[in-house]
Amino acid sequence: MIRHLASLVEADAALSSARALLPDCESGCITPGEATMMAFSAREGETLPGRFLLDIRGGGQSLHGELGQLLFVNSRQDFATLGTLTVAFERDALEALLRRLRICGADEVVEGEITVKACRSSGISNLDMFTMIQRLDGRRIVVDGDLRLQWIDSRIGSPRPVSNKRGERELGYYQVWVQVSEAAQVIFVDED
């Protein structure tokens, strides 16, 4: 298992290289692979404070159960893969974050054409996982928060979920989480 966790750090090589150049990471940023190793090295139920650097590759929404109405972004498209860092947003925090986000048009320069590039703050008419992913997918962010393991009752996941940790008969796996309750916890690295 330790060898598998160590290989997660290698998967974050681009983030590891980028953090050295980011002013927001001068005090140190933790990549998703490093966060996974930290979370699984800690005692169950323990939280670890940190500043986390990730590229958003996927996300989702909790519709029921103990997770309430949280919305999630992930460092990998497949949220159930070991090595994924999940950022769990409370709705108010996500809405405030999306209002802060700038959306710019005219990314392409076409020779011979005059294009006006404009940026605007995005209004939110309907906050759901599709709006969230449309606006956040592919963005690089820094998140300040507490890292923890979150048990997910599920028959899917990699490595394959087993009956352990939460109970002898429960199938599921642990996700590595940072929960966001305030928009100020998140910095957009790619914003001017």
C-alpha positions as CSV (number, residue, x, y, z in Angstrom):
1,M,0.0,0.0,0.0
2,I,2.9,2.4,0.9
3,R,4.4,1.9,-2.6
4,H,1.1,2.6,-4.2
5,L,0.7,5.8,-2.2
6,A,4.2,6.9,-3.1
7,S,3.4,6.5,-6.8
8,L,0.6,9.1,-6.3
9,V,3.2,11.8,-5.7
10,E,4.6,11.0,-9.2
11,A,1.2,11.5,-10.7
12,D,1.3,15.1,-9.4
13,A,4.6,16.0,-11.1
14,A,3.1,19.0,-13.0
15,L,1.6,20.5,-9.8
16,S,4.8,19.9,-7.9
17,S,6.8,21.8,-10.5
18,A,4.2,24.6,-10.7
19,R,4.0,25.3,-6.9
20,A,7.6,26.4,-6.8
21,L,6.6,29.3,-9.1
22,L,3.3,30.3,-7.4
23,P,3.4,33.1,-4.8
24,D,0.3,31.6,-3.2
25,C,2.4,28.5,-2.4
26,E,5.5,30.2,-0.9
27,S,4.5,28.9,2.5
28,G,4.0,25.5,1.0
29,C,1.2,23.8,-0.9
30,I,0.2,20.1,-0.7
31,T,-0.6,18.2,-3.9
32,P,-3.4,15.6,-4.1
33,G,-1.0,12.7,-3.9
34,E,0.7,14.1,-0.9
35,A,-2.7,14.9,0.7
36,T,-3.7,11.3,0.2
37,M,-0.5,10.0,1.9
38,M,-1.0,12.5,4.8
39,A,-4.7,11.5,5.3
40,F,-4.0,7.8,5.3
41,S,-1.1,8.2,7.7
42,A,-3.2,10.1,10.2
43,R,-5.4,8.5,12.8
44,E,-9.0,7.8,11.8
45,G,-11.1,10.9,12.5
46,E,-8.1,13.2,12.7
47,T,-8.0,16.4,10.7
48,L,-4.8,18.0,9.4
49,P,-4.6,21.7,8.4
50,G,-2.9,22.7,5.2
51,R,-2.9,24.6,1.9
52,F,-3.7,22.4,-1.0
53,L,-3.0,22.8,-4.7
54,L,-5.0,21.0,-7.3
55,D,-6.3,21.2,-10.9
56,I,-10.1,20.6,-11.0
57,R,-10.8,17.6,-13.2
58,G,-14.3,16.6,-12.2
59,G,-17.0,17.1,-9.6
60,G,-20.5,16.1,-8.4
61,Q,-23.3,16.8,-6.0
62,S,-24.7,14.9,-3.0
63,L,-28.4,14.5,-3.4
64,H,-29.2,12.7,-0.2
65,G,-27.8,11.0,2.8
66,E,-25.4,12.2,5.5
67,L,-23.5,14.4,3.0
68,G,-26.5,16.8,2.7
69,Q,-26.5,19.2,-0.2
70,L,-22.7,19.5,-0.6
71,L,-21.2,20.0,-4.1
72,F,-17.7,18.6,-4.9
73,V,-14.8,19.2,-7.1
74,N,-12.1,16.6,-7.6
75,S,-8.5,16.5,-8.6
76,R,-9.3,13.5,-10.9
77,Q,-12.2,12.9,-13.1
78,D,-13.0,9.6,-11.4
79,F,-13.8,10.7,-7.8
80,A,-13.5,7.1,-6.5
81,T,-9.8,6.6,-7.5
82,L,-7.2,6.5,-4.8
83,G,-5.2,9.7,-5.0
84,T,-8.1,12.0,-5.7
85,L,-8.4,15.1,-3.5
86,T,-12.1,16.1,-3.1
87,V,-13.0,19.6,-2.1
88,A,-16.5,19.6,-0.6
89,F,-18.3,22.9,-0.9
90,E,-21.2,24.2,1.2
91,R,-23.7,25.8,-1.1
92,D,-23.3,29.4,0.2
93,A,-19.5,29.2,-0.1
94,L,-19.6,27.9,-3.7
95,E,-22.1,30.5,-4.7
96,A,-19.9,33.3,-3.3
97,L,-16.9,31.7,-5.0
98,L,-18.6,31.5,-8.4
99,R,-19.7,35.2,-8.1
100,R,-16.0,36.1,-7.6
101,L,-14.9,34.2,-10.6
102,R,-14.2,36.1,-13.8
103,I,-15.2,34.6,-17.2
104,C,-13.3,35.9,-20.2
105,G,-14.2,35.5,-23.8
106,A,-12.2,35.7,-27.1
107,D,-9.5,33.4,-26.0
108,E,-8.4,32.8,-29.6
109,V,-6.5,35.3,-31.7
110,V,-7.3,35.0,-35.4
111,E,-4.9,36.9,-37.8
112,G,-6.7,39.7,-39.6
113,E,-9.6,39.9,-37.2
114,I,-10.1,42.4,-34.5
115,T,-11.4,40.7,-31.4
116,V,-12.4,42.5,-28.2
117,K,-11.7,40.4,-25.1
118,A,-13.9,41.2,-22.2
119,C,-14.1,39.7,-18.8
120,R,-17.1,39.8,-16.5
121,S,-18.1,38.5,-13.1
122,S,-20.4,35.6,-13.6
123,G,-23.9,35.8,-12.3
124,I,-25.5,32.6,-11.1
125,S,-29.0,31.8,-12.0
126,N,-29.0,28.1,-11.1
127,L,-26.4,26.6,-8.8
128,D,-26.0,22.9,-9.5
129,M,-23.2,20.5,-10.3
130,F,-23.4,21.3,-14.1
131,T,-23.0,25.1,-13.5
132,M,-20.2,24.4,-11.1
133,I,-18.3,22.1,-13.5
134,Q,-18.9,24.4,-16.4
135,R,-17.2,27.3,-14.5
136,L,-14.5,25.4,-12.6
137,D,-13.4,22.5,-14.7
138,G,-9.7,22.8,-15.7
139,R,-9.0,25.6,-13.2
140,R,-6.0,25.4,-10.9
141,I,-6.9,26.4,-7.3
142,V,-5.3,26.7,-3.9
143,V,-7.5,25.7,-0.9
144,D,-6.9,26.4,2.7
145,G,-8.6,23.9,5.0
146,D,-8.5,20.8,7.1
147,L,-7.7,17.5,5.5
148,R,-9.6,14.4,6.5
149,L,-10.8,11.0,5.4
150,Q,-14.5,10.7,4.5
151,W,-16.1,7.3,4.4
152,I,-18.3,6.8,1.3
153,D,-20.8,3.9,1.3
154,S,-20.4,2.5,-2.2
155,R,-19.7,-0.7,-4.1
156,I,-17.5,1.2,-6.6
157,G,-14.0,2.6,-6.1
158,S,-10.3,1.9,-6.7
159,P,-8.9,0.0,-4.9
160,R,-12.0,-2.1,-4.8
161,P,-14.1,-1.2,-1.7
162,V,-14.0,-3.8,1.1
163,S,-15.8,-4.3,4.3
164,N,-13.5,-2.5,6.8
165,K,-12.9,0.5,8.9
166,R,-16.6,1.7,9.3
167,G,-18.1,-1.7,10.0
168,E,-17.7,-5.3,9.2
169,R,-20.6,-5.4,6.7
170,E,-20.3,-2.0,5.1
171,L,-18.9,-1.8,1.6
172,G,-17.2,1.5,0.7
173,Y,-14.0,3.5,0.5
174,Y,-12.4,6.6,2.0
175,Q,-12.2,9.8,0.0
176,V,-9.6,12.4,0.9
177,W,-11.5,15.6,1.7
178,V,-11.1,19.3,2.4
179,Q,-14.4,21.0,3.2
180,V,-15.0,24.6,2.2
181,S,-17.4,26.7,4.3
182,E,-16.2,30.1,3.1
183,A,-15.2,31.3,-0.4
184,A,-12.2,33.0,1.1
185,Q,-10.6,29.5,1.6
186,V,-10.2,29.3,-2.2
187,I,-7.7,31.1,-4.5
188,F,-7.9,30.9,-8.3
189,V,-4.3,30.5,-9.4
190,D,-5.1,31.4,-13.0
191,E,-6.8,34.7,-12.2
192,D,-4.9,37.9,-13.0
